Amino acid sequence: MRKIQSADLSLEVIHRNAAGIDIGNESHYVAVPQSRDSQPVRRYGCTTGELKAMADWLKQCGIQTVAMQSTGVYWVAVYDILEQVGLEVYLVNARDTKNLPGRKSDVQESQWLMKLHTYGLLRNSFRPVQEIRTMRTYWRQRNDLVQSAGRHIQRIQKTLTQMNIQLANVLSDVSGVTGQAIIKAILEGERDPHKLAAFRDSRVKASEGQIARSLEGNWQPDLLFVLKQEQEGYEFCQKQMAECDQQLKQYLQNSEDRSQGAALPEEQRKARRQKKKGNKPQFDLRAELFRLTGTDLTRIDSIDVMTATTIISEAGYDMSKWETENHFVSWLRLCPDNRISGGKIIGKGRLPTNNRATVALRMAASTLRLSDTYLGAQFRRLRTKLGAPCAIKAMAAKLARLVYRMLRYGMKYLDRGAAFYDAEHRRLQIKHLKWKAANLGLRIVEAPAT
């Protein structure tokens, strides 16, 4: 056994009954205060029996709170078992727990975590309640299937191009009704371009003759085999997505109704025409989200039902976890990363994150470019002033604040229109010019435009 680190009595003890766990793939090292056991650092395996024995030992030692790093997904099982026995679990970022150079071992790491937690120097990571975690599992799985289906479509298009089947030049989406009908007919042995073009849907802009000319290809057995496998992979992903939709629908319908009997607001007509998304769930997801949260986030411009579901599945519906909307924006890493020294900003940086809610809000903000709404007008002004990347981040933070207010305070969002924003911005500009002129001893007289 390595030498036990000595206690530091110069700091105020915040969590007296604290322990630390160094999470690993094959084993976990657990450290408790030296006064609690003759062997204050123990090693446990990763099996369920070992984890339950770990929890029992911690309870015997009088431990009430435990800190551990969020290492991969190895912490999930440990977290769940410790939570089940009533222990408070702190899940901390590894970047916040770095030890001094030369002090890196499993034993010392667990003791270091225990020491930091004892003195209240660790920040707990947010983890939603079990109800939201279950919903998140279904939604993340569905999104993974959407991405897998997209990769199959990309390889289908590549294979068709290699055979000089220029279907992508006459169809906007080979996964649509016409594209899928033609591909299935090809796999069934049809090679006549005119017969294949007859599958054209009436909504397709290209004529039947144009489609027929694009289907005069160089048929190769090896590429047809690849096409068959990729099409089967795409159909399999679609089948699994349908199963995910059914499971998610059933789970949401069995969840608690927080709408308090309120009726679902009518779906407002967006100022910009929305393109129909082929990967949307095949049930009324908007109504289920309204039942779950008691509010309709899709009332906010640029936030559709897919974006709203991503936000709810990642952050939950209980915004009281964040003291203010600024804390929520900071958790999403949409706040400025100002480096301040001596009361001055000496540098700025971008806060990296892979938070799916943040990505969804950024994507939603980017769609405001052509929106004839209040938020759309604000985005265009910020883009002119700051550039597109900064404008997207700023508007994503704006959307996050609106989401926070609607979920926490039940506020309703009402779009005042782009014209209102432009008029308000003009009024503020005139007010600023008058103030500036007054400071220079001048006076501005408004005159009607000629």
Helices and strands as residue ranges (DSSP letters): E 18-22, E 27-31, G 34-36, E 41-45, H 48-60, E 65-69, H 75-84, E 88-92, G 94-97, H 106-118, H 130-162, G 167-169, H 177-187, H 193-197, H 208-214, H 221-253, H 285-293, G 297-299, H 305-315, G 319-321, H 325-331, E 337-341, E 344-349, H 356-366, G 367-370, H 374-386, H 388-409, H 418-439
